[in-house]
């Protein structure tokens, strides 16, 4: 399986780009679990905090299906 981080443009690969990453992921036509995996990998790479609030910003009501 390929790394989900590969979907991000290089310009988004820093922790201070969180808002832009949220917008980018919201626009992606992929299932919620794939978006969350990409978000997890982005936070691991950039050192940004993976918070419940961040997951909810990206997934909205579907976040409940991926938390836990």
C-alpha positions in Angstrom: 0.0 0.0 0.0 1.4 3.4 -0.9 1.9 6.2 1.6 -1.0 8.6 2.0 1.4 11.5 2.5 2.2 11.3 -1.3 -1.1 13.1 -2.1 0.0 16.4 -0.5 1.6 19.1 -2.5 5.1 20.0 -1.1 3.8 23.4 -0.1 1.5 21.8 2.5 4.2 19.8 4.2 4.7 22.0 7.2 2.8 22.2 10.5 1.9 25.9 9.9 -0.2 24.9 6.9 -2.9 23.2 9.0 -5.8 25.3 7.7 -4.7 24.7 4.0 -4.4 21.0 4.7 -8.0 20.9 6.1 -9.3 22.7 3.0 -7.2 20.3 0.7 -8.6 17.2 2.5 -12.2 18.5 2.4 -12.0 18.8 -1.4 -10.6 15.3 -1.9 -13.1 12.8 -3.4 -12.0 9.9 -1.2 -13.6 8.0 1.7 -13.4 9.5 5.3 -11.0 6.8 6.4 -8.5 7.6 3.6 -8.7 11.3 4.5 -8.0 10.5 8.2 -5.1 8.3 7.2 -3.7 11.1 5.1 -4.2 13.5 8.0 -2.5 11.1 10.5 0.5 10.8 8.2 0.7 14.6 7.6 0.7 15.2 11.4 3.5 12.5 11.9 5.6 14.1 9.1 5.2 17.7 10.2 5.0 17.3 13.9 1.6 18.9 14.1 -0.7 17.7 16.9 -3.4 15.3 15.8 -6.4 16.4 17.8 -10.0 15.4 17.9 -10.9 18.9 16.8 -8.6 18.6 13.7 -10.2 15.3 12.7 -13.6 16.8 13.1 -12.7 19.8 11.0 -11.7 17.4 8.2 -14.4 14.8 8.5 -17.3 16.6 10.1 -20.0 14.2 11.4 -18.1 11.2 9.9 -15.4 11.7 12.5 -17.3 9.6 15.0 -16.8 6.6 12.7 -13.0 7.0 12.7 -12.3 8.1 16.3 -11.3 5.6 19.0 
